[in-house]
Amino acid sequence: MRIFKNLTFITSVLGLVFFLTGCMAHTARLARPNNVYQLTRIDGAPKIILTDLRDTRADKKSIGQVSALILKSDVDINVALTDRIAAKLRDTGFNVQKVNLSSKPGTKKIVELLKSDNGILYVSGNLSKFFISSFDAVMEAAKGNTIFSIFVYDNTGAMLFSKTFTSHSENWIGITGGFGADKSIDIALESSIDELFKNREFKQIISENLKNN
């Protein structure tokens, strides 16, 4: 009973603070994987070339709201997701390289990219949703929802894989404020990576190209 009263008191205080100050913005400092694109090349390992997932969200700046806290991040969320995919591929045994493209490449361009950089696979995709939400950080877990698509092409320009993923995550922020919000974003990103790398078809393509090259 006492715990419940304490939580109610804390919630009331936080609610009063938000009421008096209005909505506040918080820029999350995301945990970043090591710059995998700069790591020493793995001898004899095949290379995967990636480009940042195309962010198709209407509002590319906002990534969530917890109570009256508007969440943003210190790095574009589509870039953060792409870099984590690259880090996971590197852990799997591939060399990875990222290219920056101003527009979606056609088959000819994909073949040229892979040929010029000795790549065996080209990975791209879209990010259509990424949002963290909680009406009350103390009484309700922050829920993360992500929708993204991944496309994989071989060195002939043929599409080997195309799938849209939806991932969900939860994290109790409580009274940890900005730190807890940052953690919620990190968990949502990792949940998205887990959805991709547990997909049987995707894993098979990755395994076969790692083994046969």
Backbone torsions as a table, in degrees:
resi	resn	phi	psi	omega
1	MET	NA	-43.0	-179.4
2	ARG	-63.9	-40.7	179.6
3	ILE	-60.8	-43.7	-179.9
4	PHE	-61.3	-42.6	179.4
5	LYS	-63.8	-39.3	178.9
6	ASN	-64.0	-42.8	178.9
7	LEU	-64.1	-40.2	178.6
8	THR	-63.1	-40.8	179.1
9	PHE	-64.0	-46.3	-179.9
10	ILE	-60.9	-44.1	179.4
11	THR	-60.1	-42.1	-179.7
12	SER	-63.9	-42.3	179.4
13	VAL	-63.2	-46.8	179.6
14	LEU	-62.9	-40.3	178.4
15	GLY	-61.4	-40.1	178.5
16	LEU	-64.9	-41.6	178.9
17	VAL	-60.6	-46.9	-179.6
18	PHE	-64.9	-36.5	179.9
19	PHE	-64.4	-40.0	-177.6
20	LEU	-75.5	-34.0	-174.5
21	THR	-97.7	-16.7	-175.8
22	GLY	77.2	-175.1	-179.4
23	CYS	-63.6	138.6	179.3
24	MET	-120.1	148.6	178.6
25	ALA	-98.6	141.9	176.2
26	HIS	-129.8	123.3	177.3
27	THR	-96.2	111.5	-176.4
28	ALA	-74.1	140.7	173.2
29	ARG	-100.0	99.8	-173.1
30	LEU	-77.1	143.7	172.4
31	ALA	-66.0	126.8	-176.8
32	ARG	-112.1	135.2	174.4
33	PRO	-66.9	158.4	174.5
34	ASN	-54.5	150.7	-179.5
35	ASN	-65.8	89.0	-174.6
36	VAL	-65.2	-21.7	-179.4
37	TYR	-73.8	-15.6	-179.1
38	GLN	-105.4	-0.9	-178.7
39	LEU	-70.3	155.6	178.1
40	THR	-58.2	136.7	-178.1
41	ARG	-62.5	138.0	175.3
42	ILE	-81.5	115.5	-177.4
43	ASP	-58.9	129.4	175.5
44	GLY	79.1	-3.2	-178.6
45	ALA	-85.6	142.7	177.0
46	PRO	-70.6	160.9	-177.1
47	LYS	-113.7	137.7	172.3
48	ILE	-110.4	132.3	177.9
49	ILE	-104.4	130.8	-179.4
50	LEU	-120.8	157.0	166.3
51	THR	-128.4	152.8	-177.9
52	ASP	-57.1	138.2	174.6
53	LEU	-55.4	136.8	179.8
54	ARG	-76.1	123.2	-177.3
55	ASP	-84.1	109.3	-177.9
56	THR	-102.5	9.0	179.4
57	ARG	-68.5	146.3	179.5
58	ALA	-64.6	-42.5	178.0
59	ASP	-111.7	103.5	-174.2
60	LYS	-84.1	-9.0	-177.8
61	LYS	-91.8	-43.8	-176.5
62	SER	-80.4	132.9	178.0
63	ILE	-124.1	11.1	175.3
64	GLY	160.4	172.2	174.2
65	GLN	-146.9	125.2	177.2
66	VAL	-119.5	113.6	-170.4
67	SER	53.5	-120.3	179.1
68	ALA	-101.0	13.7	-177.9
69	LEU	-93.8	114.0	178.3
70	ILE	-86.2	123.2	-174.4
71	LEU	-95.8	132.3	170.4
72	LYS	-131.8	177.8	180.0
73	SER	-135.9	159.6	-178.2
74	ASP	-79.8	-2.9	176.2
75	VAL	-143.1	144.2	178.6
76	ASP	-54.5	132.9	-172.0
77	ILE	-66.1	-30.9	177.0
78	ASN	-67.7	-33.9	176.8
79	VAL	-69.4	-42.9	179.3
80	ALA	-60.2	-41.3	-179.8
81	LEU	-68.1	-42.5	178.2
82	THR	-60.4	-44.6	-178.2
83	ASP	-65.3	-32.5	177.2
84	ARG	-72.7	-33.7	174.1
85	ILE	-63.5	-44.8	179.0
86	ALA	-61.2	-41.5	179.7
87	ALA	-63.7	-38.6	179.0
88	LYS	-68.0	-40.0	177.8
89	LEU	-64.6	-38.6	176.5
90	ARG	-63.0	-43.1	177.8
91	ASP	-62.1	-29.9	179.8
92	THR	-71.7	-23.5	177.6
93	GLY	126.5	6.1	179.8
94	PHE	-94.7	151.8	160.4
95	ASN	-80.5	145.6	-178.0
96	VAL	-130.6	147.5	178.1
97	GLN	-143.6	138.1	178.1
98	LYS	-110.1	137.0	176.3
99	VAL	-117.3	145.1	178.3
100	ASN	-102.5	118.5	-178.0
101	LEU	-119.1	141.0	-179.2
102	SER	-82.4	-17.0	-179.5
103	SER	-149.2	165.9	179.6
104	LYS	-67.0	124.9	-176.8
105	PRO	-78.4	147.8	173.2
106	GLY	-85.4	-178.7	-177.5
107	THR	-57.5	-43.9	-178.2
108	LYS	-60.9	-43.3	-178.6
109	LYS	-66.2	-40.1	178.9
110	ILE	-61.7	-44.7	178.9
111	VAL	-61.8	-42.2	179.7
112	GLU	-63.4	-43.1	179.8
113	LEU	-60.5	-48.3	-177.9
114	LEU	-66.8	-40.3	-178.7
115	LYS	-67.4	-44.2	-176.3
116	SER	-68.8	-27.9	-177.5
117	ASP	-112.6	15.4	177.9
118	ASN	54.8	41.5	177.7
119	GLY	-94.6	154.3	177.8
120	ILE	-107.5	-23.5	179.6
121	LEU	-137.6	146.7	174.9
122	TYR	-118.6	127.2	-176.7
123	VAL	-118.9	127.9	176.6
124	SER	-141.2	-172.8	178.9
125	GLY	169.6	-173.1	179.1
126	ASN	-130.3	148.6	171.3
127	LEU	-115.6	113.9	-176.5
128	SER	-106.7	-15.6	176.0
129	LYS	-156.2	136.8	169.8
130	PHE	-154.2	112.9	-175.9
131	PHE	-153.0	134.9	176.3
132	ILE	-109.3	130.7	-177.3
133	SER	-142.7	144.3	173.5
134	SER	-161.5	129.2	179.0
135	PHE	-73.0	-28.3	-176.9
136	ASP	-147.8	109.1	-173.9
137	ALA	-62.2	-28.0	-177.3
138	VAL	-83.7	-41.5	-173.0
139	MET	-95.7	-11.8	-174.1
140	GLU	-139.8	134.9	176.9
141	ALA	-65.3	144.1	174.8
142	ALA	-76.6	129.0	-177.6
143	LYS	-105.5	131.5	177.7
144	GLY	-105.7	136.5	177.6
145	ASN	-131.1	126.3	-178.7
146	THR	-131.9	136.8	172.2
147	ILE	-128.8	123.6	-179.7
148	PHE	-148.2	157.3	178.8
149	SER	-118.9	146.4	178.2
150	ILE	-126.5	134.8	177.3
151	PHE	-123.4	135.7	178.7
152	VAL	-125.8	130.2	179.9
153	TYR	-121.2	148.7	175.1
154	ASP	-94.3	-178.1	-174.0
155	ASN	-76.2	4.0	170.1
156	THR	-99.3	-2.7	-177.8
157	GLY	88.8	1.6	179.6
158	ALA	-76.3	137.7	177.5
159	MET	-79.5	119.8	179.7
160	LEU	-93.1	-23.9	-172.1
161	PHE	-153.3	135.8	176.0
162	SER	-151.7	116.2	-177.8
163	LYS	-156.0	144.3	175.2
164	THR	-101.1	132.3	-177.7
165	PHE	-113.8	146.2	172.8
166	THR	-126.1	126.2	179.3
167	SER	-124.7	149.8	179.3
168	HIS	-129.8	145.6	178.8
169	SER	-146.8	162.8	176.9
170	GLU	-141.0	145.5	175.0
171	ASN	-153.6	130.6	-179.8
172	TRP	-83.4	114.4	-177.6
173	ILE	-82.1	-40.3	-179.7
174	GLY	60.7	-132.4	-178.8
175	ILE	-101.5	17.9	-178.6
176	THR	-81.5	-7.5	172.2
177	GLY	60.0	-129.1	-176.6
178	GLY	-59.9	-38.8	178.9
179	PHE	-60.7	-44.4	179.2
180	GLY	-66.0	-35.0	177.0
181	ALA	-65.3	-43.1	177.5
182	ASP	-58.8	-42.8	179.9
183	LYS	-63.9	-38.2	179.2
184	SER	-63.6	-38.9	178.1
185	ILE	-66.9	-43.5	179.2
186	ASP	-60.7	-42.9	179.5
187	ILE	-64.9	-39.1	178.8
188	ALA	-64.2	-39.7	177.4
189	LEU	-64.7	-45.4	-179.4
190	GLU	-65.9	-34.6	176.9
191	SER	-62.9	-38.1	177.9
192	SER	-65.6	-42.8	178.1
193	ILE	-61.9	-41.7	179.2
194	ASP	-61.0	-41.5	179.8
195	GLU	-60.8	-42.0	-179.2
196	LEU	-67.1	-49.5	-170.8
197	PHE	-81.6	-5.9	172.8
198	LYS	-97.2	-3.8	178.2
199	ASN	-68.9	126.2	-173.0
200	ARG	-61.2	-45.2	-177.3
201	GLU	-65.6	-43.0	179.3
202	PHE	-63.3	-45.3	179.5
203	LYS	-60.8	-38.3	-179.7
204	GLN	-65.7	-43.3	178.3
205	ILE	-61.5	-45.2	-179.7
206	ILE	-63.7	-45.8	-178.3
207	SER	-63.1	-45.6	-177.8
208	GLU	-64.4	-40.0	-178.5
209	ASN	-75.2	-26.6	175.6
210	LEU	-73.2	-37.9	-175.9
211	LYS	-77.1	-35.6	-171.8
212	ASN	-95.4	2.7	-178.3
213	ASN	-126.5	NA	NA
